[in-house]
Structures are given as structure tokens and as C-alpha cells.
Amino acid sequence: MSTKVEFHILASSDLAALDRYLCGQIAQWVASGLTACVITDDLASAERMDNALWTFSDEAFVAHEIARAPDARTGAPPLAPVLIGEGRTHPADLLVNLGKALPDGFERFGRVIECIDAEPARLGAGRRRFVAYRDRGFPPDTIKIGS
């Protein structure tokens, strides 16, 4: 499988705008039958994305959950089409990285989405990831959002 890496870059530095954009994209991907693993650096960021997916639209619902360990009683993995993981990936059609570093095992996914905004620290970290993907042989596509 060949991994395609995309950087979605928002002109705004508003984290809430970034979340709304990403939630809209996730809703479209899920509506087209894809599953997504959203990876964050910490539980607070995972909970922020969980809340954003609940509240981004009055007309849309995206089934999702914060991925925890497999069910202790059955050993079954989570079943939602969108899993939000704190620092680790879960099987899915695409990987959305909201973390500061390249996710371990990103090559297992057919598509990796990096969604960043113009806030200087997040933009700088995104640039470092862009170079790291390119240096590993995964030249990213760039999609600019807004002006």
C-alpha cells in the first residue's frame, strides 16, 4: 500500500476554526464510507476533539469515540468509524494526526491527514513534520484553506 500524505493548512490561527474544519472533513469522509483514526498528544486534546465532533453541527452526527484499550470483558476493539486515540494509532482507512510528532506506523495507512493552522507553534511543528515525511519518501500534498 502506498501512503498519501496531505497537509490541510488553514489561514486562521483560531483553534476552534481548525476543529470545525476538521470535523466537517471527518463527517464527509465517514459519509463516503471511510473510517478514521484521529491521533492526539494527550487526553485533553482527545477530549477536545470528542467534544468538537458532538457540537460542530446541528444537522450532522459523526459516530466516534475516544479509543481506549479493547473491551476488558470481550477483548473486542471499539466499533465507531472514528476513533480518537491518545498517542497511538488504531486500524482505519485514514489517519488524522493532531499530534506534534510523526505518528508511529503512519505508513500502514493509505492516507495521512495533517491539519494545521497559522498559530506559530503549531505551524512550526507542522513544517517539521512536512520535512520529515518528505525525507522518509512520502512527499506531502498541500491544501490551503481560506485566505
C-alpha positions as CSV (number, residue, x, y, z in Angstrom):
1,M,0.0,0.0,0.0
2,S,1.2,3.4,-0.9
3,T,0.7,6.1,1.7
4,K,-0.6,9.5,0.6
5,V,0.2,12.4,2.9
6,E,-1.9,15.6,2.8
7,F,-1.4,18.9,4.7
8,H,-4.5,20.9,5.1
9,I,-3.4,24.4,6.1
10,L,-5.8,27.0,7.5
11,A,-5.1,30.7,7.2
12,S,-6.6,31.3,10.6
13,S,-4.8,30.8,13.9
14,D,-8.1,30.0,15.7
15,L,-8.0,26.5,17.2
16,A,-11.9,26.4,17.2
17,A,-11.9,27.1,13.4
18,L,-9.4,24.3,12.9
19,D,-11.6,21.9,14.9
20,R,-14.7,23.0,12.9
21,Y,-12.9,22.5,9.6
22,L,-11.6,19.1,10.6
23,C,-15.0,17.9,11.9
24,G,-16.6,18.8,8.6
25,Q,-13.9,16.9,6.7
26,I,-14.3,13.9,9.0
27,A,-18.1,14.0,8.5
28,Q,-17.6,13.9,4.7
29,W,-15.1,11.0,4.9
30,V,-17.4,9.0,7.1
31,A,-20.4,9.7,4.9
32,S,-18.3,8.3,2.0
33,G,-17.7,5.1,3.9
34,L,-14.2,5.7,5.3
35,T,-13.1,5.1,8.9
36,A,-10.6,7.4,10.6
37,C,-8.1,7.3,13.4
38,V,-7.5,10.7,14.9
39,I,-4.3,10.8,17.0
40,T,-3.6,13.4,19.7
41,D,-0.7,14.1,22.0
42,D,-2.8,13.9,25.2
43,L,-6.2,13.1,26.7
44,A,-7.2,16.8,26.9
45,S,-6.7,17.1,23.1
46,A,-8.6,13.9,22.6
47,E,-11.5,15.2,24.7
48,R,-11.4,18.5,22.8
49,M,-11.9,16.7,19.5
50,D,-14.5,14.4,21.0
51,N,-16.5,17.5,22.1
52,A,-16.0,19.2,18.8
53,L,-17.4,16.2,16.9
54,W,-20.5,16.3,19.2
55,T,-21.1,20.1,18.7
56,F,-19.8,21.2,15.3
57,S,-23.1,20.9,13.5
58,D,-26.8,20.8,14.4
59,E,-27.6,18.7,11.3
60,A,-24.8,16.2,11.3
61,F,-23.7,13.4,13.7
62,V,-20.4,11.5,13.4
63,A,-20.2,8.3,15.3
64,H,-17.0,8.4,17.2
65,E,-15.3,7.5,20.5
66,I,-12.1,8.1,22.4
67,A,-10.3,4.8,21.8
68,R,-9.4,3.0,25.0
69,A,-8.0,-0.4,25.4
70,P,-10.1,-3.3,23.9
71,D,-13.2,-4.1,26.0
72,A,-11.9,-6.0,29.1
73,R,-14.9,-8.4,29.0
74,T,-14.8,-9.4,25.3
75,G,-11.5,-8.2,24.0
76,A,-13.3,-6.5,21.2
77,P,-11.9,-3.3,19.7
78,P,-14.0,-0.2,19.5
79,L,-16.6,-0.1,16.7
80,A,-17.1,3.6,15.9
81,P,-16.0,4.7,12.4
82,V,-13.9,7.5,14.1
83,L,-11.5,6.6,16.9
84,I,-9.7,9.3,18.7
85,G,-6.5,7.9,20.2
86,E,-4.1,9.5,22.6
87,G,-0.6,8.8,21.3
88,R,-1.4,5.5,19.5
89,T,-3.0,4.5,16.2
90,H,-5.9,2.2,15.6
91,P,-6.8,0.4,12.3
92,A,-8.7,2.7,9.9
93,D,-8.8,3.9,6.3
94,L,-7.1,7.2,7.1
95,L,-5.0,8.7,9.9
96,V,-5.6,12.3,11.1
97,N,-2.6,13.5,13.0
98,L,-3.2,16.2,15.6
99,G,0.0,15.5,17.5
100,K,3.3,17.3,17.4
101,A,5.3,14.4,16.0
102,L,5.0,11.9,13.2
103,P,2.8,9.1,14.4
104,D,4.5,5.7,14.7
105,G,3.4,3.4,11.9
106,F,1.8,6.1,9.7
107,E,3.0,4.0,6.7
108,R,0.3,1.4,7.5
109,F,-2.4,3.9,6.4
110,G,-3.5,4.6,2.8
111,R,-3.9,8.3,3.7
112,V,-2.5,10.6,6.4
113,I,-4.0,14.0,7.0
114,E,-2.2,16.7,8.8
115,C,-4.4,19.6,9.6
116,I,-2.7,22.8,10.9
117,D,-3.4,26.4,11.3
118,A,-1.4,29.6,11.3
119,E,-0.6,29.7,15.0
120,P,3.2,30.0,15.1
121,A,4.0,26.9,17.3
122,R,1.5,24.6,15.5
123,L,2.7,25.9,12.1
124,G,6.4,25.4,13.0
125,A,5.7,21.8,14.2
126,G,3.7,21.2,11.0
127,R,6.7,22.4,8.9
128,R,9.0,20.0,10.8
129,R,6.6,17.1,10.1
130,F,6.3,18.1,6.4
131,V,10.1,17.8,6.1
132,A,10.2,14.5,8.0
133,Y,7.5,12.9,5.7
134,R,9.3,14.2,2.6
135,D,12.7,12.9,3.9
136,R,11.2,9.5,4.5
137,G,10.0,9.3,0.9
138,F,6.4,10.5,1.4
139,P,6.2,13.9,-0.3
140,P,3.1,15.6,1.1
141,D,0.4,17.4,-0.9
142,T,-0.6,20.8,0.4
143,I,-4.2,22.0,0.5
144,K,-4.6,25.7,1.6
145,I,-7.9,26.5,3.3
146,G,-9.1,30.1,3.4
147,S,-7.1,33.2,2.5
